[in-house]
Amino acid sequence: MKKPELSTEELEEILQQLPSIRDRRTVAEIYESLQLNKLSKKKIKYWSTPVLTGIAALLIIAFISPYFFEQLEENKTDEGKYSTLQQPNEKNNEAALFGNEQTELSKDNNEKTFVIKNEESNNMITVAFPDKETKTVVPLSIEGTQGENRAEQINDILKTFNDDELGLNTVALKGITMSISHENPAEVIVNLEKPETLDSLKDETLFNQIISESLRWQGFERVKFYTHGKPGIALKGGERIEYMKLNQAEKKGYFIFEDNEKAEKLLAPSNNQYNSIIDAFKAMKKEMSAQNLKPSILDDFSDITVKADGNILNVNFKDGVSFENSDPYIMMLEAILLTAKDFGYESVKFNGIDIGRIGKMDVTKSVEVPYSPNPVK
């Protein structure tokens, strides 16, 4: 804490308030005191009121004096700072004007992410919804209750979740209930209570993707379909399905879904699969209008090469390309991480990045692939 500064006038006022140092004894008393001193063989020190007052004054001055030296020293320091800011240096002026703001922005971006880490997944439930035009499927990660039945928690989310600002059709699956099979905990029973639920979907492919993107993130492996408690579901194309296998690695690329310019940006998988991860990266550089998806890999990063090292994917960026700790760069790297996970990799080592941290990622070392995309409240 900074010590209080005292002006010269304040010091004078304090000193003036001290009692006057005056000897109020009479002449007779002084004479008597002198005689006693002469008669006394032992020297005795008298601590009279005037002497105590003088000592008190000296103590106050000793206490106050450091403030003078500190004030002089601070004035010199302040003058030095001021003279530095006054130098005709444009960078110094810019740092002085915008330094605090940049620090706050950097702090915010250090906490920004569009995915859920594996260590944060214990109470997260992932549910997928189609967009309003039913062109694409977007998985959302919503906080649930740790330890409770995940399939039942999905039911609750399907019934209650509604966020028009995201641009998703959150009512499309309200006629569906899910439960975990008693025979196989990796199998989910999906019961279609209202067959007309499928009428809002364009085809059975989209329906299958909604179910897959709602369940595969939780680690489920298979789905068993029912309609009103009877095995099987009749799809719009006339096909009837009873089972569906869930693949943890779908070999999809991840793009940006944005309902409008004011809506929140989300990461969404492609409908189609790719033969290789480099093919997925090439697709992620282009707009996919048929799915209302925008590219997740920025224009400046046209040259990306990859090399697998066991479960680690090395992603190499071209030398000389600058990175920023901002949303587009965070989404690009996290889209690459999700794509790597869809191709079976466990972590990604980014090479050629000229800064050490982007969002929550320490990009100087391998980054573990995330648990799921799009955390929402």
C-alpha positions as CSV (number, residue, x, y, z in Angstrom):
1,M,0.0,0.0,0.0
2,K,1.4,3.5,-0.9
3,K,2.3,5.6,2.1
4,P,0.4,9.0,2.5
5,E,2.2,12.1,1.1
6,L,2.4,15.2,3.4
7,S,2.9,18.6,2.1
8,T,5.2,21.2,3.6
9,E,2.2,23.1,5.0
10,E,0.8,20.0,6.7
11,L,4.2,19.4,8.4
12,E,4.4,23.0,9.6
13,E,0.9,22.7,11.1
14,I,1.8,19.5,12.9
15,L,4.9,21.0,14.4
16,Q,3.0,24.2,15.5
17,Q,0.6,22.0,17.5
18,L,3.4,20.7,19.7
19,P,3.6,22.2,23.2
20,S,6.1,25.1,23.7
21,I,9.4,24.2,25.3
22,R,9.5,26.7,28.2
23,D,10.9,26.5,31.8
24,R,8.0,27.6,34.0
25,R,10.0,27.4,37.3
26,T,10.4,30.5,39.5
27,V,13.8,32.0,40.3
28,A,13.7,30.6,43.8
29,E,12.9,27.1,42.5
30,I,15.8,27.3,40.1
31,Y,18.2,28.5,42.9
32,E,17.0,25.7,45.1
33,S,17.6,23.1,42.4
34,L,21.1,24.3,41.9
35,Q,21.9,24.1,45.6
36,L,20.6,20.5,45.7
37,N,22.8,19.6,42.8
38,K,25.8,20.9,44.5
39,L,25.0,19.0,47.8
40,S,24.3,15.7,45.9
41,K,27.3,13.5,45.5
42,K,25.5,11.2,43.1
43,K,24.5,12.6,39.7
44,I,20.8,12.3,39.1
45,K,19.1,12.9,35.7
46,Y,15.8,14.7,35.8
47,W,13.3,13.9,33.0
48,S,11.3,17.1,33.1
49,T,8.3,17.9,31.0
50,P,10.3,20.3,28.7
51,V,12.8,17.6,27.9
52,L,10.2,15.0,27.2
53,T,8.4,17.4,24.9
54,G,11.7,18.0,23.0
55,I,12.3,14.3,22.6
56,A,8.7,13.8,21.3
57,A,9.3,16.6,18.7
58,L,12.5,14.8,17.5
59,L,10.6,11.5,17.2
60,I,7.9,13.1,15.1
61,I,10.4,14.7,12.8
62,A,12.3,11.3,12.5
63,F,8.9,9.6,11.6
64,I,7.9,12.2,9.0
65,S,11.3,12.6,7.3
66,P,11.2,9.3,5.3
67,Y,8.0,10.6,3.5
68,F,10.0,13.6,2.2
69,F,12.6,11.3,0.7
70,E,10.0,8.8,-0.7
71,Q,8.0,11.7,-2.2
72,L,11.1,13.1,-3.9
73,E,12.0,9.6,-5.2
74,E,8.5,9.0,-6.6
75,N,8.4,12.4,-8.3
76,K,11.7,11.5,-10.0
77,T,10.2,8.2,-11.1
78,D,7.0,9.8,-12.4
79,E,9.0,12.4,-14.3
80,G,11.0,9.6,-15.9
81,K,7.8,7.8,-16.9
82,Y,6.2,10.9,-18.3
83,S,9.3,11.8,-20.3
84,T,9.3,8.3,-21.8
85,L,5.6,8.6,-22.9
86,Q,6.3,11.9,-24.4
87,Q,9.0,10.5,-26.8
88,P,7.8,10.7,-30.4
89,N,7.5,6.9,-30.6
90,E,4.3,5.7,-32.3
91,K,4.5,2.2,-30.7
92,N,4.8,3.7,-27.2
93,N,1.8,5.9,-27.8
94,E,-0.2,3.0,-29.1
95,A,0.7,0.8,-26.2
96,A,-0.2,3.5,-23.8
97,L,-3.6,4.0,-25.4
98,F,-4.6,0.4,-26.1
99,G,-2.4,-1.7,-23.9
100,N,-5.0,-2.4,-21.2
101,E,-7.7,-3.2,-23.8
102,Q,-5.4,-5.7,-25.6
103,T,-4.5,-7.3,-22.4
104,E,-8.2,-7.9,-21.6
105,L,-8.9,-9.2,-25.1
106,S,-6.0,-11.6,-24.8
107,K,-7.2,-12.8,-21.4
108,D,-10.7,-13.4,-22.8
109,N,-9.4,-15.4,-25.8
110,N,-7.2,-17.5,-23.6
111,E,-10.5,-18.9,-22.1
112,K,-12.4,-19.2,-25.4
113,T,-13.2,-22.6,-26.8
114,F,-15.8,-24.3,-29.1
115,V,-15.3,-27.8,-27.8
116,I,-15.5,-29.8,-24.6
117,K,-12.2,-31.4,-23.3
118,N,-12.2,-35.0,-22.2
119,E,-11.5,-34.1,-18.6
120,E,-14.7,-31.9,-18.6
121,S,-17.0,-34.6,-20.1
122,N,-18.2,-36.4,-17.0
123,N,-21.5,-34.4,-16.8
124,M,-21.8,-33.4,-20.5
125,I,-24.7,-34.6,-22.7
126,T,-24.4,-34.2,-26.5
127,V,-27.6,-33.9,-28.5
128,A,-27.9,-33.1,-32.2
129,F,-30.5,-30.9,-33.9
130,P,-31.1,-30.2,-37.6
131,D,-31.0,-26.6,-38.8
132,K,-34.2,-24.8,-39.6
133,E,-33.9,-25.8,-43.3
134,T,-33.0,-29.4,-42.4
135,K,-29.9,-29.2,-44.5
136,T,-27.3,-30.1,-41.8
137,V,-27.1,-31.5,-38.3
138,V,-25.3,-29.7,-35.4
139,P,-24.3,-31.5,-32.2
140,L,-24.6,-29.4,-29.0
141,S,-22.9,-30.3,-25.7
142,I,-25.2,-29.4,-22.7
143,E,-24.4,-29.7,-19.1
144,G,-26.3,-32.6,-17.4
145,T,-26.0,-34.5,-14.2
146,Q,-23.0,-36.8,-13.5
147,G,-23.9,-40.4,-12.8
148,E,-27.5,-40.3,-14.0
149,N,-28.7,-42.2,-17.0
150,R,-27.5,-40.4,-20.1
151,A,-30.2,-41.6,-22.4
152,E,-32.9,-40.3,-20.1
153,Q,-31.1,-37.0,-19.8
154,I,-31.2,-36.8,-23.6
155,N,-35.0,-37.2,-23.4
156,D,-35.2,-34.3,-21.0
157,I,-33.1,-32.1,-23.3
158,L,-35.2,-33.1,-26.4
159,K,-38.4,-32.0,-24.5
160,T,-37.2,-28.8,-22.9
161,F,-34.3,-27.3,-24.9
162,N,-35.2,-24.4,-27.1
163,D,-32.9,-21.8,-28.5
164,D,-34.1,-20.0,-31.6
165,E,-31.0,-17.8,-31.6
166,L,-28.9,-20.7,-32.7
167,G,-31.0,-21.3,-35.8
168,L,-31.8,-24.9,-35.1
169,N,-35.0,-26.9,-35.2
170,T,-35.2,-28.0,-31.6
171,V,-38.7,-29.5,-32.0
172,A,-38.0,-32.0,-34.7
173,L,-37.3,-34.9,-32.3
174,K,-39.8,-34.2,-29.5
175,G,-41.8,-37.3,-30.5
176,I,-38.8,-39.6,-29.7
177,T,-37.8,-41.2,-26.4
178,M,-34.5,-43.0,-25.6
179,S,-33.5,-45.6,-23.1
180,I,-30.5,-47.8,-22.4
181,S,-31.0,-51.5,-23.2
182,H,-31.1,-53.8,-20.1
183,E,-29.3,-56.5,-22.1
184,N,-26.5,-54.2,-23.5
185,P,-25.5,-51.0,-21.8
186,A,-23.8,-49.9,-25.1
187,E,-27.2,-50.1,-26.9
188,V,-29.8,-47.4,-26.9
189,I,-33.5,-48.1,-27.6
190,V,-35.1,-45.3,-29.7
191,N,-38.9,-45.4,-29.6
192,L,-40.8,-43.3,-32.1
193,E,-44.0,-42.3,-30.4
194,K,-45.2,-40.1,-33.2
195,P,-44.4,-41.3,-36.8
196,E,-45.3,-37.8,-38.1
197,T,-42.1,-36.6,-36.4
198,L,-40.2,-37.7,-39.5
199,D,-42.4,-35.6,-41.8
200,S,-40.3,-32.5,-41.0
201,L,-37.1,-34.3,-42.1
202,K,-36.2,-34.4,-45.8
203,D,-35.0,-38.0,-45.9
204,E,-33.9,-40.9,-43.7
205,T,-30.2,-40.0,-44.1
206,L,-30.8,-36.9,-42.0
207,F,-32.7,-38.8,-39.4
208,N,-29.9,-41.3,-39.1
209,Q,-27.4,-38.5,-38.7
210,I,-29.4,-36.9,-36.0
211,I,-29.5,-40.1,-34.0
212,S,-25.8,-40.9,-34.7
213,E,-24.6,-37.4,-33.7
214,S,-26.8,-37.5,-30.5
215,L,-25.4,-40.9,-29.3
216,R,-21.9,-41.6,-30.6
217,W,-20.3,-38.9,-28.5
218,Q,-21.4,-40.7,-25.3
219,G,-19.7,-43.9,-26.4
220,F,-22.9,-45.8,-27.4
221,E,-22.3,-48.5,-30.1
222,R,-25.7,-49.5,-31.4
223,V,-29.3,-48.3,-31.7
224,K,-32.5,-50.4,-31.7
225,F,-35.5,-48.7,-33.2
226,Y,-39.2,-49.1,-32.1
227,T,-42.5,-47.5,-33.2
228,H,-45.1,-47.4,-30.4
229,G,-43.2,-50.2,-28.7
230,K,-43.0,-52.4,-31.8
231,P,-39.6,-53.2,-33.4
232,G,-38.6,-51.1,-36.4
233,I,-39.2,-47.7,-37.9
234,A,-40.7,-47.0,-41.3
235,L,-38.7,-44.2,-43.0
236,K,-40.1,-41.8,-45.6
237,G,-38.5,-43.6,-48.5
238,G,-40.3,-46.8,-47.6
239,E,-37.3,-48.4,-45.9
240,R,-37.8,-50.0,-42.6
241,I,-34.9,-50.2,-40.1
242,E,-34.6,-52.0,-36.8
243,Y,-30.9,-51.5,-36.0
244,M,-28.2,-49.0,-36.6
245,K,-24.5,-49.3,-35.8
246,L,-22.8,-46.2,-34.3
247,N,-19.3,-45.5,-35.4
248,Q,-17.0,-43.4,-33.1
249,A,-14.9,-42.5,-36.1
250,E,-17.2,-41.3,-38.9
251,K,-14.4,-39.8,-41.1
252,K,-16.1,-36.4,-41.5
253,G,-14.8,-32.9,-41.8
254,Y,-15.9,-30.0,-39.5
255,F,-17.2,-26.7,-40.8
256,I,-18.7,-23.6,-39.4
257,F,-22.5,-23.3,-39.1
258,E,-23.9,-19.8,-38.6
259,D,-27.6,-19.1,-39.0
260,N,-27.0,-15.4,-39.5
261,E,-24.3,-12.8,-38.9
262,K,-25.6,-12.1,-35.3
263,A,-26.0,-15.8,-34.4
264,E,-23.4,-17.8,-32.5
265,K,-20.9,-19.7,-34.6
266,L,-21.0,-23.5,-34.2
267,L,-18.9,-26.4,-35.4
268,A,-20.8,-28.9,-37.6
269,P,-19.8,-32.2,-39.2
270,S,-20.2,-32.8,-42.9
271,N,-23.0,-35.1,-44.1
272,N,-20.6,-37.0,-46.2
273,Q,-17.5,-39.0,-45.3
274,Y,-13.9,-38.6,-46.8
275,N,-11.4,-41.2,-47.9
276,S,-8.5,-39.5,-46.1
277,I,-8.0,-36.7,-43.6
278,I,-6.2,-34.6,-46.2
279,D,-9.3,-34.8,-48.4
280,A,-11.4,-33.6,-45.4
281,F,-9.0,-30.7,-44.8
282,K,-9.2,-29.7,-48.5
283,A,-13.0,-29.7,-48.2
284,M,-12.9,-27.6,-45.0
285,K,-11.3,-24.8,-47.0
286,K,-14.4,-24.4,-49.1
287,E,-18.0,-23.4,-48.5
288,M,-20.6,-26.2,-48.5
289,S,-23.8,-24.3,-49.5
290,A,-25.8,-27.5,-49.8
291,Q,-25.4,-27.9,-46.0
292,N,-25.4,-24.2,-45.1
293,L,-21.8,-24.7,-43.9
294,K,-18.9,-22.2,-44.2
295,P,-15.2,-23.1,-44.4
296,S,-13.4,-23.6,-41.1
297,I,-9.8,-23.4,-42.5
298,L,-8.8,-19.9,-43.3
299,D,-7.7,-18.7,-46.8
300,D,-4.1,-18.1,-45.8
301,F,-3.6,-21.8,-44.9
302,S,-3.9,-23.4,-48.3
303,D,-0.8,-25.5,-47.8
304,I,-1.3,-28.0,-45.0
305,T,0.5,-31.3,-44.9
306,V,0.0,-34.1,-42.5
307,K,2.0,-37.1,-41.2
308,A,0.8,-39.8,-38.9
309,D,2.9,-41.0,-36.0
310,G,0.9,-43.7,-34.4
311,N,-2.1,-42.1,-32.7
312,I,-0.6,-38.6,-33.1
313,L,-1.4,-36.6,-36.2
314,N,1.3,-34.1,-37.2
315,V,-0.3,-31.1,-38.9
316,N,2.2,-28.9,-40.7
317,F,1.5,-25.3,-41.6
318,K,3.5,-23.4,-44.2
319,D,6.4,-21.3,-42.8
320,G,5.8,-17.5,-42.6
321,V,2.1,-17.6,-42.0
322,S,1.1,-15.7,-38.9
323,F,-1.5,-16.9,-36.3
324,E,-3.6,-14.9,-33.9
325,N,-5.3,-15.7,-30.6
326,S,-8.8,-14.9,-32.0
327,D,-12.1,-16.8,-32.7
328,P,-11.4,-17.7,-36.4
329,Y,-8.0,-19.3,-35.5
330,I,-9.4,-21.0,-32.4
331,M,-12.3,-22.5,-34.5
332,M,-9.9,-23.6,-37.3
333,L,-7.6,-25.5,-34.9
334,E,-10.5,-27.1,-33.0
335,A,-12.2,-28.1,-36.3
336,I,-9.0,-29.8,-37.2
337,L,-8.9,-31.6,-33.8
338,L,-12.5,-32.8,-34.3
339,T,-11.7,-34.0,-37.8
340,A,-8.6,-35.8,-36.4
341,K,-10.8,-37.5,-33.8
342,D,-13.2,-38.6,-36.6
343,F,-10.3,-40.3,-38.3
344,G,-9.3,-42.2,-35.1
345,Y,-6.4,-40.0,-33.9
346,E,-6.0,-39.3,-30.2
347,S,-3.9,-36.0,-30.4
348,V,-2.6,-33.5,-32.8
349,K,0.8,-31.8,-33.0
350,F,0.6,-28.5,-34.7
351,N,3.9,-27.4,-36.4
352,G,4.6,-24.0,-37.9
353,I,2.5,-21.9,-35.4
354,D,4.4,-18.7,-34.4
355,I,2.7,-18.2,-31.0
356,G,2.5,-20.5,-28.0
357,R,-1.1,-20.4,-27.1
358,I,-4.4,-20.1,-29.0
359,G,-7.6,-20.2,-26.9
360,K,-7.2,-22.9,-24.3
361,M,-4.7,-24.8,-26.4
362,D,-0.9,-24.9,-25.6
363,V,0.2,-25.4,-29.3
364,T,3.8,-25.9,-28.4
365,K,3.0,-29.5,-27.6
366,S,0.6,-32.2,-28.7
367,V,-3.1,-31.3,-28.2
368,E,-5.5,-34.0,-27.2
369,V,-8.6,-34.4,-29.4
370,P,-11.7,-33.1,-27.7
371,Y,-14.7,-35.0,-26.3
372,S,-17.4,-33.2,-28.2
373,P,-18.2,-29.9,-30.0
374,N,-20.3,-26.8,-29.1
375,P,-20.7,-26.2,-25.4
376,V,-23.9,-24.3,-24.8
377,K,-25.8,-23.3,-21.7
